Amino acid sequence: MSQNKLYNKFSEHLKETFGCRVYKISINAGFTCPNRNGSKGIGGCIYCDEFGSGNRAYLNLPIPEQIEKGREELKKKYKAEKFIAYFQAFSNTYASPDKLKKLYDEALQSPDIVGLSIGTRPDCVNKDILEMINEYTSKYYVWIEYGLQSASDETLRKINRGHSVADFINAVKLTKNYDINICAHIILGLPFESREIMLESADVLNELGIDGVKIHSLYVVKNSGFAELYQKGQFQTMTQEEYVKLVVDYLEKLSPSIIIQRLTGETYRDLLIVPDWTLRKNETIKMIEEELKRRNSYQGKKYLELKRDKN
């Protein structure tokens, strides 16, 4: 990350890598996850919506049709020139390598698809699957995105994740044997956690040498476990101002080499219960950038200071 940047922004990284505007096309390939089908649990994580955080607009469409619709939409809206096929909904390595390869191949037919990004759980990968995914790295820009959400095993139990922090660490270490970029998903604002516990995951990501991170705000959607707890008055979500300050604290602790793929979560208006500021994504990002400037700060400031002190 150059000295004049506030944080290591993914869009800028993509433009530097490909020389043009590159956007992800979200794909729903019809997967489930072991936390829904009874293998690990029933009902999924207590924050998850019924679409597995995927794009419901493409639900039940064949993958090539999802790609075509996504391409046209992103070209029109953002003047995108190249694309990354993003398998987003649910756990997109939760099948045999042969079945996965067939689905991934379907998404990579167009010449303007330059990358493949696969969202999954750390307990849904193994050597055979990673070796198959690694074959794509000779031709495509490849990411695997592991949902960690919290670096506290107690929190993971409370949100019904069905895996441990150790599972995440083991998955990352296994993936490090290949040429696959690794992105971690983190939620800030979980009601079971103190500020200190939330910030601890930055240390875990730094130590593991993670390539990228998606930082999500906690929001409550209809028909989720959190919806029931919220309606019973058992917790409150963060204000926008609280979240902004926490994200900046997090960025300051995070290594400047880690690419920031997301700074806040978002969902559909008709699914959202609280907080309403979740719908104002650009406003939240602008507030985060303004807070960094107000502090005269940047991603990795405290990380680098600590590193210098140790030396």
C-alpha positions, -999 to 999 in steps of 0.1 A, spaced: 0 0 0 14 34 -10 20 60 17 -7 84 4 -36 58 6 -60 57 35 -65 20 31 -57 -8 6 -88 -6 -15 -98 -36 -36 -111 -16 -66 -78 2 -69 -59 -30 -66 -79 -45 -94 -74 -15 -116 -37 -16 -110 -36 -54 -118 -58 -53 -150 -56 -17 -162 -94 -13 -163 -125 -15 -142 -131 -50 -128 -163 -60 -110 -176 -92 -94 -206 -110 -108 -224 -127 -80 -235 -162 -87 -260 -185 -69 -251 -220 -79 -277 -237 -57 -254 -248 -29 -265 -253 7 -241 -255 38 -234 -281 65 -249 -257 90 -283 -260 73 -286 -295 60 -280 -312 94 -244 -322 89 -233 -296 114 -265 -279 123 -300 -268 113 -311 -233 104 -277 -218 96 -259 -190 113 -282 -168 134 -274 -137 112 -279 -154 78 -308 -146 55 -327 -172 35 -306 -165 4 -273 -173 21 -261 -137 16 -263 -142 -22 -279 -122 -50 -316 -133 -51 -321 -116 -85 -304 -145 -102 -321 -173 -81 -328 -204 -102 -312 -191 -134 -286 -212 -151 -250 -200 -144 -243 -188 -180 -275 -167 -178 -265 -153 -144 -231 -143 -159 -247 -126 -189 -272 -106 -168 -245 -96 -144 -222 -85 -171 -248 -63 -187 -259 -48 -154 -224 -40 -143 -214 -26 -177 -244 -3 -176 -241 8 -140 -203 10 -135 -188 9 -171 -171 -24 -160 -148 -39 -186 -136 -71 -170 -153 -94 -145 -147 -119 -117 -171 -148 -114 -181 -148 -77 -197 -179 -63 -214 -161 -33 -245 -178 -19 -240 -204 9 -209 -227 8 -195 -230 -27 -170 -258 -21 -196 -281 -5 -196 -308 -31 -172 -332 -49 -143 -317 -68 -158 -330 -101 -191 -313 -95 -174 -281 -84 -152 -280 -115 -182 -284 -137 -199 -254 -121 -168 -232 -121 -162 -240 -157 -197 -229 -166 -189 -194 -151 -156 -189 -170 -167 -192 -206 -166 -155 -215 -133 -140 -225 -139 -109 -203 -141 -131 -172 -106 -127 -157 -111 -141 -122 -128 -166 -100 -138 -159 -64 -153 -187 -42 -171 -180 -10 -172 -209 15 -167 -221 51 -133 -231 64 -147 -266 72 -157 -272 36 -123 -275 19 -98 -303 17 -66 -310 -3 -85 -324 -33 -108 -294 -36 -79 -269 -32 -58 -287 -58 -86 -285 -83 -92 -248 -76 -54 -242 -79 -55 -254 -115 -74 -223 -124 -46 -200 -111 -25 -205 -143 -52 -187 -163 -73 -168 -138 -71 -144 -108 -84 -167 -81 -96 -160 -45 -112 -182 -19 -132 -164 7 -135 -180 42 -161 -169 66 -145 -165 101 -168 -137 115 -152 -138 149 -119 -149 164 -137 -160 196 -148 -197 198 -174 -186 224 -189 -162 199 -188 -188 171 -209 -211 193 -234 -184 201 -239 -175 164 -242 -212 155 -213 -212 131 -206 -249 136 -168 -245 132 -140 -232 154 -112 -206 151 -88 -236 147 -108 -248 117 -103 -214 100 -66 -214 109 -61 -249 95 -80 -240 63 -58 -209 57 -26 -229 64 -37 -256 39 -46 -230 13 -13 -213 17 3 -243 0 -13 -232 -33 -14 -200 -55 -49 -191 -43 -55 -157 -27 -73 -159 7 -100 -134 19 -115 -136 54 -150 -124 63 -153 -106 97 -185 -92 114 -180 -62 137 -208 -54 161 -218 -89 173 -237 -84 206 -218 -110 225 -184 -93 220 -165 -64 236 -146 -40 215 -114 -58 225 -126 -92 213 -138 -77 180 -104 -62 174 -86 -95 182 -94 -109 148 -71 -83 132 -42 -99 150 -52 -133 138 -54 -122 102 -21 -104 104 -3 -134 119 -17 -157 92 -7 -134 63 -42 -132 49 -44 -115 15 -78 -98 19 -106 -91 43 -143 -82 41 -155 -63 71 -192 -66 76 -215 -46 99 -240 -65 119 -275 -61 106 -307 -80 115 -328 -95 88 -362 -111 89 -366 -148 96 -331 -150 112 -321 -161 147 -310 -126 154 -344 -113 145 -360 -133 173 -334 -121 198 -337 -85 187 -375 -86 190 -372 -99 225 -350 -68 233 -319 -89 240 -295 -66 222 -291 -34 202 -272 -29 170 -244 -3 167 -251 33 156 -235 43 124 -210 66 143 -200 37 166 -195 14 137 -174 39 118 -150 45 147 -147 7 153 -138 1 116 -111 28 118 -97 12 150 -97 -22 131 -80 -7 100 -53 8 121 -45 -26 136 -46 -44 102 -14 -49 82 -13 -25 53 -6 -53 29 -41 -68 34 -66 -58 7 -99 -44 19 -126 -59 -2 -155 -46 19 -160 -20 47 -196 -25 56 -224 -50 51 -255 -46 30 -288 -64 24 -322 -60 7 -344 -32 20 -374 -55 24 -354 -80 45 -338 -55 68 -351 -49 104 -322 -28 118 -301 -7 115 -315 15 87 -281 31 81 -270 -3 66 -289 8 35 -266 39 31 -234 20 22 -217 49 4 -224 73 32 -208 49 57 -177 44 36 -174 82 32 -177 86 70 -149 59 75 -126 78 52 -134 111 69 -126 96 103 -93 83 90 -84 118 78 -96 134 110 -73 111 130 -45 117 105 -44 79 102 -44 51 77 -46 13 75 -18 -3 94 -7 27 115 -8 10 148 4 -23 133 35 -6 120 41 13 152 39 -20 171 63 -36 147 88 -7 150 86 -9 189 94 -47 187 124 -40 166 
